[in-house]
Amino acid sequence: MRKFINKPDAVARETLDGFLAVHGRDFEAVPGALAIRRRSRTGKVAIVSGGGSGHEPVWLEYLGPGFADAVCQGDVFAAPDPHSIVTTAKSVDSGHGVLFLYGNYSGDRLNFDLAADLLREDGHQVETVRIADDVAAAGPDRMADRRGIAGGFFAAKIAGAAAEAGLPLESVRALTQQAADCTRSIGVASGAGIVPGTGRPTFELPDGKMEIGMGMHGEVGVRRADLMTADDTVDAMLDLVLADRPVPAGDPVCLLVNGLGATTRAELFIAARRAVENLTERGVAIHDTQVGEFATSQEMHGFSLSVFAMPPELRPHYDAPARTSFFHGVNGS
């Protein structure tokens, strides 16, 4: 295992401490939880995200004006515990309610749902949106079984903007759910990441092979094949994404090209180049393209593509100003 860490069981805490060492002017730790929150908050719906560590920047850095108000982390690839989620939500609830936003994984569902029940018993308003954008995880008839990957960026952007606009909790939830429902993603990997403490790769893949549809924790994909060119790989991925949710010619979409941890920016731009060409050839209008690391899996080599078929009513929220430690707005906002 080649990692510049101290103790494996301290990775999650020291990652959070390091984030605060750099960005402590704008954020602070939540006492009693492995969590951070914005220092400056206004009276509005509170967006609380979270999940396992080890996927940075999600969810740790999805935090700031136009994004989340607080993020509650678990250990590497492990859900945060219900007590920490409750503590975090209470610390940012200004009386306008809380929206939970997280990936659709069993541990996260269990613990966030329990936290929501405890908060409601204590008089807090709580709503939930789960990210389930991975088309490789289950068929269209089992949408609720799909896992969440990098396409959660779009729902997080809409949630933050809707809350900043002062909309009530139910409206924020509805718009965020709409964004999640309009997003489809798929990943590809040719090399595994290693979880600190185990020293073992999350999956085994022979040299020269790749797997389309592989999940962020090494979950099985839809097709294993010889390593293809970037263009052929992107075309195969977009075929699966757009077959699951077709986009009529002329309709606007937002495109996300996400690196999984060990993929160079050159590779991501090469993939983005073909993705833009592919969508343009289909007559799809591209409103915005984001390229970089948005949801990683340690040092996994690969990337994911996400297509957000943006309804007109969500465009003002998507274009609204936002700022996090790794994202500085859309189209110059």
Number of C-alpha atoms within 10 A of each C-alpha: 12 8 12 6 12 9 10 15 13 14 18 19 17 14 16 19 18 12 17 16 12 11 12 15 11 14 20 20 19 20 12 10 18 22 25 26 24 20 15 12 15 11 14 21 30 31 30 28 30 25 31 23 26 27 24 19 18 25 28 26 20 28 30 22 19 26 28 30 30 32 29 28 28 22 19 23 19 15 22 24 22 20 16 22 31 20 19 26 30 17 16 25 22 16 14 19 22 28 28 25 27 27 25 21 18 11 17 22 17 13 20 26 18 17 22 23 16 16 19 13 10 10 10 19 19 24 19 21 22 23 29 27 31 30 27 25 22 16 13 13 7 9 15 14 17 21 22 23 30 32 30 29 23 23 27 28 25 28 32 30 27 28 28 25 15 15 15 14 21 15 14 26 26 16 20 29 19 17 26 25 18 19 28 27 29 27 27 27 26 23 24 24 24 20 20 20 13 10 13 13 18 19 15 11 15 9 10 11 14 23 22 25 25 25 22 28 19 19 13 16 19 15 12 17 11 12 15 13 10 17 17 12 18 25 18 13 22 20 13 19 23 16 11 15 17 11 21 13 13 12 15 20 22 18 25 25 26 27 28 30 23 18 21 16 14 9 14 20 14 14 25 23 15 17 24 17 15 17 20 14 11 13 15 19 19 19 17 15 17 15 16 19 25 27 24 27 26 24 21 25 20 27 29 31 26 29 26 28 25 21 13 10 9 16 13 12 21 25 18 19 20 21 17 16 15 13 16 12 16 16 11 7 10
